[in-house]
Structures are given as C-alpha cells and as structure tokens.
Amino acid sequence: MTAVAFREARRDEVAAVLALLRDDMLGQAREAGDLAPYLAAWDAMQAEAANHLVVGLLGGEVIACYQITVISGLSLRAARRAQIEGVRVRPDLRGRGIGAALIRDAESRARAAGCTLLQFTTNRSRTEAHRFYDRLGFTPSHIGYKKSL
C-alpha cells in the first residue's frame, strides 16, 4: 500500500474530517449534520497557534485525521504536553498500519513543539482502540472526567 501523507488540514477538507468523526456509533450520536459550526471551529483553530487539525491522505483522499493541541503548563517540571483528539482512520483501511503512522506523526509534531508528553482521552467503550494504544506504548495512567456545560 502507498504511504499515507500527513499534513495540516485545509478548510475545504473539514467535511471529510466530519465524515470520519461520524463514522461510528458514538460519532453518529454526537456529531451534527450542519457543516457551519465545524467550519467556524476550524476558523477559530486557525487563530490559535497551538491547535492543529491534521489529515492523512492516500491518493489525495482524506482517510485519517487527528487534532493536536500543544499545552504549556507548570506541572511535571513545567512540561509542555500535546493533547490529541478526534483520532480516526477510515474503517475499511484499519489494520494496515495507518493508525500507527498517524500516532508517529503526532509524536513527531509534539516533539518538534518541545513537548515531553503526548496524552489523550478515549471513551471507555472503544476497547479496540484501547488495545491499539496499549500496543503503541501508551499507559492508561489516569481516570478522565467530563462535565457538560
């Protein structure tokens, strides 16, 4: 298989990313059909220097994505950390190493930004994703909490 190329997303690719985010039971329930708020969010992300939407391309088509945000903080000896979210690979292409390549790309971007930690949250129901992250050397070290506002 041809190697996937990763780069920052363009505004005209937001719809393709949204399709990836919607392509499972959790995403179908929480992602809306109206593209306008997603385009507004992309515009806001562009104004934030540390917030990036990255796409994976195969044959010019968006087949994977993730969002990476660099966070400066005081804890852990003033460590910079990278938070990744919205990690997705098109379902018919899973199991081909694309997800591992995606994570390597995120790690590379995090290191380049001076981060010493790459972190994320994952839904408890995503057991296949948990096994994937375990294989890549991530540790389920914390319990995450969320509160809708």
N, CA, C and O of each residue as an XYZ file, in Angstrom:
596
protein
N       0.846     -1.187      0.000
C       0.000      0.000      0.000
C       0.885      1.242      0.000
O       1.935      1.260      0.642
N       0.463      2.276     -0.718
C       1.165      3.548     -0.752
C       1.138      4.189      0.620
O       0.152      4.078      1.349
N       2.219      4.858      0.968
C       2.318      5.504      2.274
C       1.322      6.656      2.373
O       1.054      7.365      1.404
N       0.790      6.812      3.571
C      -0.126      7.915      3.845
C       0.701      9.155      4.138
O       1.686      9.090      4.874
N       0.307     10.277      3.570
C       0.964     11.559      3.815
C       0.125     12.345      4.816
O      -1.090     12.457      4.657
N       0.767     12.887      5.843
C       0.073     13.677      6.855
C       0.455     15.139      6.697
O       1.621     15.480      6.499
N      -0.554     15.991      6.791
C      -0.331     17.444      6.727
C      -1.497     18.139      7.410
O      -2.523     17.524      7.700
N      -1.323     19.432      7.663
C      -2.410     20.203      8.261
C      -3.579     20.276      7.281
O      -3.400     20.429      6.072
N      -4.768     20.163      7.839
C      -5.979     20.171      7.026
C      -6.244     21.550      6.450
O      -5.850     22.574      7.007
N      -6.920     21.539      5.325
C      -7.417     22.775      4.713
C      -8.898     22.909      5.061
O      -9.564     21.932      5.405
N      -9.386     24.117      4.965
C     -10.799     24.383      5.280
C     -11.732     23.526      4.424
O     -12.758     23.052      4.911
N     -11.384     23.328      3.160
C     -12.259     22.550      2.285
C     -12.235     21.046      2.595
O     -12.937     20.274      1.941
N     -11.447     20.629      3.570
C     -11.397     19.228      3.989
C     -12.159     18.965      5.285
O     -12.214     17.828      5.753
N     -12.742     20.000      5.860
C     -13.474     19.846      7.115
C     -14.627     18.850      6.958
O     -14.869     18.051      7.863
N     -15.329     18.881      5.854
C     -16.440     17.945      5.642
C     -15.944     16.498      5.643
O     -16.613     15.620      6.189
N     -14.791     16.239      5.043
C     -14.233     14.885      5.018
C     -13.838     14.446      6.429
O     -14.024     13.284      6.792
N     -13.299     15.361      7.218
C     -12.951     15.044      8.612
C     -14.222     14.761      9.398
O     -14.265     13.811     10.180
N     -15.241     15.560      9.205
C     -16.511     15.338      9.897
C     -17.081     13.959      9.553
O     -17.626     13.281     10.423
N     -16.958     13.547      8.307
C     -17.429     12.213      7.919
C     -16.687     11.126      8.696
O     -17.294     10.135      9.102
N     -15.391     11.301      8.904
C     -14.625     10.339      9.702
C     -15.081     10.353     11.160
O     -15.203      9.298     11.783
N     -15.331     11.538     11.703
C     -15.759     11.649     13.105
C     -17.135     11.030     13.325
O     -17.432     10.544     14.416
N     -17.964     11.047     12.304
C     -19.326     10.498     12.390
C     -19.398      9.000     12.128
O     -20.452      8.393     12.318
N     -18.316      8.404     11.704
C     -18.366      7.039     11.197
C     -18.251      5.952     12.274
O     -17.550      4.959     12.082
N     -18.927      6.141     13.384
C     -19.083      5.082     14.379
C     -20.288      5.423     15.248
O     -20.859      6.507     15.127
N     -20.672      4.501     16.119
C     -21.885      4.692     16.920
C     -21.800      5.948     17.800
O     -22.786      6.675     17.925
N     -20.655      6.207     18.400
C     -20.519      7.395     19.248
C     -20.600      8.669     18.414
O     -21.298      9.613     18.784
N     -19.896      8.697     17.306
C     -19.882      9.880     16.456
C     -21.225     10.178     15.832
O     -21.605     11.340     15.692
N     -21.953      9.129     15.454
C     -23.279      9.331     14.868
C     -24.199     10.032     15.855
O     -25.046     10.835     15.463
N     -24.029      9.729     17.127
C     -24.904     10.302     18.152
C     -24.504     11.721     18.544
O     -25.347     12.496     18.996
N     -23.235     12.070     18.377
C     -22.817     13.377     18.904
C     -22.433     14.407     17.860
O     -22.310     15.586     18.192
N     -22.241     14.011     16.618
C     -21.863     14.977     15.584
C     -23.087     15.357     14.761
O     -23.891     14.503     14.385
N     -23.213     16.648     14.489
C     -24.368     17.184     13.763
C     -24.125     17.140     12.259
O     -23.002     16.920     11.805
N     -25.185     17.350     11.498
C     -25.093     17.338     10.047
C     -24.751     18.682      9.439
O     -24.238     18.738      8.321
N     -25.022     19.767     10.151
C     -24.768     21.120      9.650
C     -23.270     21.406      9.692
O     -22.664     21.368     10.763
N     -22.678     21.687      8.555
C     -21.241     21.926      8.462
C     -20.812     23.279      9.042
O     -19.654     23.438      9.428
N     -21.715     24.245      9.109
C     -21.360     25.611      9.516
C     -20.625     25.695     10.858
O     -19.604     26.379     10.927
N     -21.093     25.029     11.937
C     -20.352     25.160     13.197
C     -18.956     24.529     13.129
O     -18.046     24.975     13.829
N     -18.781     23.516     12.311
C     -17.476     22.874     12.172
C     -16.508     23.782     11.409
O     -15.319     23.835     11.726
N     -17.018     24.492     10.408
C     -16.181     25.457      9.698
C     -15.800     26.610     10.609
O     -14.669     27.093     10.556
N     -16.732     27.059     11.448
C     -16.428     28.115     12.415
C     -15.372     27.636     13.413
O     -14.478     28.395     13.789
N     -15.476     26.380     13.839
C     -14.476     25.831     14.760
C     -13.110     25.753     14.084
O     -12.092     26.065     14.701
N     -13.085     25.339     12.823
C     -11.821     25.287     12.091
C     -11.210     26.686     11.989
O     -10.004     26.855     12.171
N     -12.038     27.680     11.700
C     -11.551     29.062     11.632
C     -10.966     29.489     12.973
O      -9.909     30.118     13.013
N     -11.641     29.154     14.069
C     -11.141     29.500     15.402
C      -9.818     28.786     15.684
O      -8.900     29.370     16.260
N      -9.727     27.518     15.275
C      -8.478     26.777     15.484
C      -7.319     27.431     14.740
O      -6.191     27.434     15.233
N      -7.584     27.982     13.566
C      -6.529     28.636     12.794
C      -5.981     29.864     13.516
O      -4.824     30.238     13.327
N      -6.816     30.487     14.344
C      -6.398     31.658     15.100
C      -5.608     31.283     16.350
O      -4.989     32.144     16.976
N      -5.626     30.020     16.711
C      -4.903     29.530     17.884
C      -3.629     28.846     17.406
O      -3.686     27.784     16.787
N      -2.506     29.440     17.686
C      -1.235     28.948     17.145
C      -0.903     27.519     17.568
O      -0.136     26.848     16.878
N      -1.447     27.042     18.661
C      -1.066     25.726     19.191
C      -2.120     24.651     18.936
O      -2.067     23.587     19.552
N      -3.070     24.905     18.045
C      -4.188     23.993     17.830
C      -4.253     23.646     16.346
O      -4.467     24.523     15.509
N      -4.066     22.357     16.019
C      -3.943     21.966     14.621
C      -4.810     20.748     14.293
O      -4.900     19.804     15.079
N      -5.432     20.784     13.142
C      -6.152     19.645     12.602
C      -5.266     19.041     11.517
O      -4.866     19.727     10.576
N      -4.967     17.761     11.656
C      -4.067     17.076     10.730
C      -4.858     15.994      9.997
O      -5.656     15.278     10.602
N      -4.630     15.886      8.706
C      -5.282     14.845      7.915
C      -4.235     13.904      7.344
O      -3.091     14.283      7.094
N      -4.668     12.658      7.147
C      -3.866     11.669      6.447
C      -4.462     11.486      5.071
O      -5.670     11.291      4.934
N      -3.629     11.547      4.054
C      -4.077     11.462      2.669
C      -3.520     10.219      2.004
O      -2.348      9.878      2.165
N      -4.371      9.555      1.264
C      -3.988      8.405      0.454
C      -4.577      8.636     -0.926
O      -5.797      8.691     -1.081
N      -3.738      8.770     -1.909
C      -4.223      9.067     -3.259
C      -4.979     10.377     -3.326
O      -5.910     10.515     -4.120
N      -4.594     11.342     -2.503
C      -5.247     12.645     -2.480
C      -6.541     12.695     -1.695
O      -7.152     13.758     -1.592
N      -6.977     11.573     -1.139
C      -8.231     11.499     -0.393
C      -7.965     11.487      1.114
O      -7.044     10.813      1.576
N      -8.765     12.226      1.877
C      -8.655     12.239      3.333
C      -9.159     10.902      3.871
O     -10.330     10.557      3.712
N      -8.253     10.152      4.511
C      -8.628      8.824      5.022
C      -8.341      8.689      6.530
O      -8.640      7.659      7.132
N      -7.764      9.732      7.125
C      -7.443      9.704      8.554
C      -7.348     11.137      9.045
O      -7.170     12.072      8.264
N      -7.470     11.290     10.367
C      -7.359     12.634     10.933
C      -7.047     12.571     12.421
O      -7.226     11.541     13.071
N      -6.584     13.680     12.933
C      -6.474     13.907     14.372
C      -6.291     15.393     14.614
O      -5.873     16.141     13.731
N      -6.611     15.797     15.815
C      -6.385     17.171     16.246
C      -5.304     17.126     17.313
O      -5.329     16.257     18.184
N      -4.359     18.049     17.254
C      -3.301     18.122     18.247
C      -3.223     19.550     18.781
O      -3.190     20.517     18.020
N      -3.196     19.652     20.088
C      -3.117     20.947     20.756
C      -1.935     20.912     21.711
O      -1.827     20.007     22.539
N      -1.060     21.887     21.600
C       0.097     21.979     22.483
C      -0.284     22.839     23.676
O      -0.817     23.939     23.527
N       0.002     22.311     24.873
C      -0.391     22.974     26.122
C       0.851     23.206     26.968
O       1.580     22.266     27.283
N       1.086     24.450     27.331
C       2.157     24.770     28.278
C       1.579     24.739     29.675
O       0.438     25.146     29.895
N       2.366     24.256     30.619
C       1.863     24.172     31.991
C       2.981     24.196     33.007
O       4.162     24.158     32.659
N       2.594     24.258     34.264
C       3.569     24.299     35.341
C       3.879     22.924     35.915
O       4.990     22.696     36.394
N       2.924     22.010     35.877
C       3.152     20.699     36.480
C       4.167     19.887     35.672
O       4.480     20.209     34.526
N       4.658     18.849     36.291
C       5.674     17.985     35.685
C       6.891     18.788     35.245
O       7.397     18.628     34.134
N       7.344     19.649     36.138
C       8.529     20.491     35.890
C       8.328     21.416     34.697
O       9.215     21.581     33.860
N       7.162     22.005     34.638
C       6.807     22.957     33.575
C       6.830     22.310     32.198
O       7.282     22.907     31.221
N       6.335     21.084     32.141
C       6.342     20.340     30.884
C       5.334     20.906     29.896
O       4.250     21.354     30.272
N       5.707     20.876     28.647
C       4.756     21.113     27.566
C       4.207     19.750     27.201
O       4.943     18.764     27.150
N       2.919     19.700     26.951
C       2.304     18.440     26.569
C       1.477     18.659     25.320
O       1.068     19.779     25.012
N       1.242     17.588     24.618
C       0.382     17.638     23.438
C      -0.834     16.775     23.719
O      -0.715     15.627     24.145
N      -1.991     17.338     23.477
C      -3.263     16.631     23.624
C      -3.740     16.266     22.229
O      -3.850     17.137     21.366
N      -4.026     14.980     21.994
C      -4.589     14.591     20.706
C      -6.039     14.185     20.901
O      -6.414     13.615     21.925
N      -6.837     14.489     19.900
C      -8.274     14.198     19.931
C      -8.732     13.852     18.525
O      -8.032     14.104     17.545
N      -9.913     13.273     18.447
C     -10.519     13.005     17.149
C      -9.657     12.130     16.263
O      -9.587     12.345     15.053
N      -9.001     11.147     16.853
C      -8.133     10.242     16.097
C      -9.022      9.256     15.335
O      -9.784      8.499     15.937
N      -8.914      9.276     14.011
C      -9.756      8.404     13.199
C      -9.009      7.915     11.966
O      -8.209      8.638     11.371
N      -9.288      6.680     11.602
C      -8.845      6.098     10.332
C     -10.091      5.511      9.693
O     -10.902      4.874     10.365
N     -10.237      5.725      8.412
C     -11.402      5.197      7.710
C     -11.520      3.693      7.985
O     -10.535      2.966      7.862
N     -12.705      3.228      8.350
C     -12.868      1.829      8.788
C     -12.348      0.773      7.824
O     -11.772     -0.223      8.262
N     -12.534      0.964      6.536
C     -12.093     -0.056      5.581
C     -10.578     -0.112      5.416
O     -10.056     -1.014      4.761
N      -9.872      0.850      6.008
C      -8.410      0.883      5.907
C      -7.718      0.556      7.233
O      -6.491      0.604      7.318
N      -8.484      0.229      8.249
C      -7.887     -0.116      9.535
C      -7.149     -1.443      9.438
O      -7.466     -2.291      8.603
N      -6.165     -1.604     10.306
C      -5.385     -2.834     10.329
C      -4.251     -2.850      9.311
O      -3.639     -3.894      9.084
N      -3.969     -1.716      8.701
C      -2.910     -1.628      7.677
C      -1.738     -0.761      8.117
O      -0.874     -0.428      7.306
N      -1.702     -0.393      9.398
C      -0.589      0.412      9.903
C      -0.796      1.911      9.797
O       0.086      2.684     10.172
N      -1.941      2.331      9.296
C      -2.190      3.771      9.134
C      -2.325      4.448     10.491
O      -1.814      5.550     10.688
N      -3.011      3.796     11.430
C      -3.158      4.371     12.764
C      -1.818      4.549     13.454
O      -1.579      5.574     14.092
N      -0.941      3.562     13.333
C       0.395      3.671     13.936
C       1.173      4.810     13.283
O       1.874      5.555     13.968
N       1.053      4.949     11.964
C       1.722      6.055     11.270
C       1.158      7.398     11.727
O       1.898      8.370     11.877
N      -0.143      7.446     11.945
C      -0.792      8.663     12.431
C      -0.231      9.051     13.797
O       0.097     10.215     14.029
N      -0.122      8.080     14.695
C       0.414      8.364     16.032
C       1.885      8.779     15.941
O       2.309      9.681     16.664
N       2.665      8.145     15.077
C       4.060      8.561     14.898
C       4.124     10.014     14.430
O       4.979     10.778     14.876
N       3.216     10.389     13.528
C       3.184     11.771     13.063
C       2.859     12.723     14.225
O       3.485     13.773     14.368
N       1.883     12.346     15.045
C       1.531     13.179     16.207
C       2.708     13.298     17.173
O       2.992     14.379     17.689
N       3.389     12.178     17.414
C       4.560     12.207     18.300
C       5.638     13.128     17.750
O       6.241     13.898     18.498
N       5.881     13.052     16.454
C       6.887     13.897     15.821
C       6.530     15.376     15.947
O       7.389     16.203     16.254
N       5.267     15.703     15.710
C       4.835     17.100     15.847
C       4.947     17.568     17.294
O       5.333     18.706     17.559
N       4.608     16.684     18.226
C       4.704     17.038     19.651
C       6.158     17.295     20.053
O       6.455     18.283     20.724
N       7.045     16.418     19.647
C       8.472     16.611     19.966
C       8.989     17.917     19.361
O       9.712     18.666     20.018
N       8.617     18.183     18.112
C       9.063     19.407     17.438
C       8.575     20.654     18.160
O       9.214     21.704     18.094
N       7.433     20.540     18.856
C       6.885     21.673     19.609
C       7.452     21.737     21.027
O       7.035     22.579     21.822
N       8.395     20.857     21.347
C       9.020     20.871     22.667
C       8.234     20.139     23.741
O       8.463     20.357     24.930
N       7.324     19.285     23.343
C       6.508     18.542     24.314
C       7.271     17.326     24.833
O       8.058     16.705     24.118
N       7.011     17.010     26.101
C       7.612     15.825     26.705
C       6.562     14.768     27.014
O       6.887     13.716     27.566
N       5.312     15.034     26.665
C       4.219     14.111     26.955
C       3.162     14.229     25.863
O       2.811     15.329     25.438
N       2.662     13.085     25.420
C       1.543     13.036     24.478
C       0.400     12.357     25.209
O       0.556     11.246     25.715
N      -0.742     13.014     25.266
C      -1.862     12.492     26.051
C      -3.167     12.602     25.279
O      -3.274     13.355     24.310
N      -4.153     11.839     25.724
C      -5.478     11.871     25.113
C      -6.449     11.204     26.056
O      -6.046     10.556     27.022
N      -7.726     11.362     25.776
C      -8.752     10.576     26.445
C      -9.408      9.704     25.384
O      -9.386     10.023     24.195
N      -9.982      8.613     25.828
C     -10.681      7.720     24.917
C     -11.915      7.192     25.638
O     -11.877      6.929     26.840
N     -12.974      7.043     24.920
C     -14.211      6.558     25.508
C     -14.030      5.134     26.011
O     -13.373      4.317     25.366
N     -14.610      4.847     27.157
C     -14.493      3.509     27.757
C     -14.952      2.400     26.814
O     -14.441      1.282     26.877
N     -15.906      2.700     25.950
C     -16.473      1.670     25.071
C     -15.568      1.323     23.890
O     -15.832      0.344     23.192
N     -14.532      2.082     23.651
C     -13.665      1.852     22.488
C     -12.560      0.831     22.821
O     -11.375      1.165     22.803
N     -12.950     -0.380     23.115
C     -11.994     -1.398     23.571
C     -10.944     -1.735     22.506
O      -9.790     -1.991     22.851
N     -11.315     -1.740     21.234
C     -10.315     -1.994     20.186
C      -9.276     -0.880     20.160
O      -8.086     -1.142     19.983
N      -9.717      0.346     20.334
C      -8.785      1.478     20.376
C      -7.853      1.349     21.579
O      -6.671      1.678     21.482
N      -8.369      0.877     22.704
C      -7.528      0.719     23.901
C      -6.398     -0.270     23.619
O      -5.249     -0.018     23.983
N      -6.713     -1.389     22.976
C      -5.677     -2.370     22.637
C      -4.653     -1.755     21.680
O      -3.454     -2.006     21.804
N      -5.124     -0.959     20.734
C      -4.234     -0.277     19.790
C      -3.268      0.636     20.537
O      -2.062      0.583     20.297
N      -3.778      1.467     21.434
C      -2.918      2.395     22.175
C      -1.966      1.652     23.102
O      -0.821      2.072     23.270
N      -2.412      0.564     23.702
C      -1.526     -0.258     24.535
C      -0.348     -0.767     23.700
O       0.800     -0.702     24.140
N      -0.632     -1.273     22.498
C       0.431     -1.795     21.624
C       1.454     -0.722     21.265
O       2.628     -1.025     21.049
N       1.007      0.535     21.201
C       1.903      1.633     20.831
C       2.665      2.206     22.020
O       3.414      3.172     21.871
N       2.479      1.617     23.198
C       3.261      2.038     24.364
C       2.601      3.069     25.253
O       3.242      3.581     26.170
N       1.352      3.387     25.015
C       0.644      4.307     25.904
C       0.221      3.568     27.162
O      -0.011      2.359     27.139
N       0.123      4.303     28.256
C      -0.275      3.737     29.538
C      -1.580      4.376     29.982
O      -1.687      5.602     29.992
N      -2.579      3.573     30.351
C      -3.832      4.147     30.878
C      -3.631      4.578     32.329
O      -4.062      3.897     33.260
N      -2.971      5.717     32.501
C      -2.488      6.135     33.818
C      -3.466      6.984     34.628
O      -3.264      7.169     35.828
N      -4.503      7.495     34.011
C      -5.403      8.408     34.706
C      -6.861      8.021     34.456
O      -7.173      7.272     33.530
N      -7.717      8.536     35.281
C      -9.152      8.433     35.069
C      -9.610      9.805     34.610
O      -9.308     10.806     35.259
N     -10.329      9.866     33.509
C     -10.794     11.143     32.986
C     -12.221     11.439     33.414
O     -13.049     10.535     33.525
N     -12.498     12.704     33.652
C     -13.837     13.157     33.991
C     -14.232     14.260     33.038
O     -13.390     15.039     32.591
N     -15.515     14.326     32.727
C     -16.044     15.399     31.877
C     -17.350     15.881     32.486
O     -18.066     15.135     33.154
N     -17.632     17.138     32.236
C     -18.901     17.717     32.676
C     -19.401     18.635     31.581
O     -18.706     19.573     31.191
N     -20.569     18.382     31.093
C     -21.158     19.240     30.070
C     -21.493     20.588     30.666
O     -21.999     20.675     31.785
N     -21.214     21.628     29.925
C     -21.517     22.996     30.385
C     -22.590     23.618     29.516
O     -22.981     24.763     29.743
